[in-house]
């Protein structure tokens, strides 16, 4: 299978400074590229000029965090493998970046074979237009990779799918509520204030049309490629890719995702799964990120037809639970029984966890794939939460659960064979059981805007 670095014409004998901008999988791509180059025996620095989520320990060999930007940081270090560099860690657990000038100095010193830089943020949306202050691209950058998530195709221009929709519309010349298509994406790519804004003149530009799963997205990608060719827009390359597919093809194991959405919402007094957060039902937020993640499939166990309709929108396999009064164990059994026979494990997601994101799901999957544990659990600022992965070796035990007890009752028998993955932001693990929980979530969502 072709490597990502070869798709963007990185020669393993020439030092490069690569900056990733846009939306739709930049961070995952940066660390994939870092792993590939490190596997070739190269010294790789991964960093940002803005902010990224704090990387998981499996993604790097060494991490340096210092307010002081000095080449002295690298004295007595051989810089082998993957080094992550940041200025500090924010209160919400993000790694804050370093100045572009310092990265230029590092590049000129040739301490690393490759410097990979994330140059802007997108808050998890698949598409964006850059603000006035971004992207922040080092002047020595040799390649700029402009990312667009093809999961934006067919979506409305709104805050759920577009980072800063007002600015996006101003640049593209469209209106909020318009449907994103290949024409709109092409205009974003070529506009001087669009995808490649602030790119150095000599830097080679590559469009990365990511998340190209399915016929509709690949057709749109081909149309974008044709449109750019017809107007003679100069690029060094267009990559139509799926980091999800690449990750799965390289993995020995695959995980079925099971969303448990059959609760009776007794403490809420209303169907909590349909309550809006950021204008989107809670269950839709969960289904959307699960569908975009590295999960093999998504199985939605539910009782409500309204919830089922949302699941179908994101390609989930719908399993109707006609006996929710039998408790969570019944939902678990339905999910496992209707999962792929080839699954090496089962991830159980809850439908009322509004702040879950792809990074959490993919981080847990990667931990399971690269390890040998019977279970993988997340810790949010020291508190255990969801989603949880159980290996297929635990299938019979999952099928034999009873009552309202979930898979956690199996933990006692798995002591010493459980992997914990830590996330610094406690907000990410919140779920909604009561009206007070919902009010807390809404307050946090308002603060995030």
Secondary structure, 3 states (H helix, E strand, C coil): CCCHHHHCCCCCCCCEEEEEEECCCHHHHHHHHHHHHHHCCCCEEEEECCEEECCCHHHCCEEEECCCCCHHHHCCCCCCCEEEEECEECCCCEEECCCHHHHHHHHHHCCCCEEEEECCCCCCCCEECCCCCCCCCCCCCCEEEEEEEHHHCCCECCCCCEECHHHHHHHHCCCCCCECCHHHHHHHHHCCCCCCCCCCCCCEEEEEEECCCCHHHHHHHHHHHHHHHHCCCCCCEEEECCHHHHHHHHCCCCEEEEEEECCCCCCCCCCHHHCEECCEEHHHHHHHHHHHCCCCEEEEEECCHHHHHHHHHCCCEEEECCCHHHCHHHHHHHHHHCCCCCCCEEEEEECCCCCCCHHHHHHHHHHHHHCCCCEEEEEECCEEEEEEEEEHHHHHHHHCCCCCCCHHHHHHHHCCCEEEEEECCHHHHCCCCCHHHHHHHHHHHHHHC
